[in-house]
Amino acid sequence: MKILFQFVLILFLISCKTSASSEKVIKTFLLMNENGMEMKVTNFGGRVMELKVKNKEGNLTDVVQGFNHPEDYFIFGNSYFGAAIGRYANRIAQASFSIGDFTYQLKPNNGSNFLHGGEKGFHNVIWKIVEKDQSRIVLKHISKDGEEGFPGNLTVIMTYELTENDEFKITYTADTDQATPVNLSHHSFFNLNGFESNQIENHEFVIYASNFTPVDSMMIPSGEIQSVEGTVFDFRSPKSILPAINNPDLQLRYAQGFDHNWVLDKNDDLEGISRAASAYSPETGIRMEVWTNQPGIQFYTGNFLNGNFKGKNGVSFQKRSSFCFEPQAFPNAVNQSKFQNVILQPRETYINEIIYDFSIQ
């Protein structure tokens, strides 16, 4: 069934490139700020295909893995590279949830669970282009009632902007006509050495979180909020993923590395946006700080990349050749009463702000 879906989607993508309807045409755009920062983005899944920032030598470095053409993302590789993620980022246990007395059944796509919006999630839709200028693009998607099993018509506006402070800023707003879970995120695979490097072991990471949410063998949080103190999950001071990632800790064995949600130490010092995490490459001098208004951040270390496909410039992306910082609500929060509420009600507006802030150190 999955093979059939892939074949149909490929035919659909090919037809969309020549479609007469402007809302269904796959396009790519180049955004630039006044400092020379560049981003190539496609309306297919809202994917960031290139993100070029200046290194310590003053030269542009493309710091995201990806592919040369929009359709390549589905044909050759991980379909989440650089993509917008929704309606629900991360996992929903047993692909089901309840609102009131009614239980909604989704289509599992991660064992028995539901991951990153399903096969027809936001990463696999063609977003409508609302507005575009030199440094900013606004995209829109209406997720219809029943799409992937979710209730309600959900209207999402997504803005990508390169600011004059060398920030890649993402703003999501959403509203619905029925109560529905909403948890959006962004899924770029970063390597601050440059996407061709294929190693992140020299990176220094910080996650501003005193706690994380441990998972079971199916990567579903237990509901416990656990302190990072004295564990391999303590990134409150700058450190590499080595040697921690090779620790026999059961949590790392479940994920084959880091692929967990950290509970952010929120201080709300910038209109609800707080610093969540940072990464630094001494090789290029590039530092990236992540700011968000979301309660958690998923740190993923490319554990399931396997080098079996070729990306930009023919580079095969190997295991742990990149990392993801995905600000979001907690995984499976829709089924976990101990976590925050993720049900958006009619007449409410969902607002999600994410900033990837680049500088030279």
Secondary structure by P-SEA (a helix, b strand, c coil): caaaaaaaaaaaaaaaaaccccccccbbbbbbcccbbbbbbbcccccccbbbbbcccccccccccccccccccccccccccccccccccccccccccccccbbbbccccccccccccccccccccccccccccccbbbbbbbbcccccccccbbbbbbbbbbcccccbbbbbbbccccbbbbbbbbbbbcccccccccccccbbbbbcccbbbbbccccccccccccccccccccccccccccccccccaaaaaaccccccccccccccccccccccccccccccbbbbbbccccbbbbbcccccccccccccccccccccccccccccccccccccccccccccccbbbbbbbbbccccc
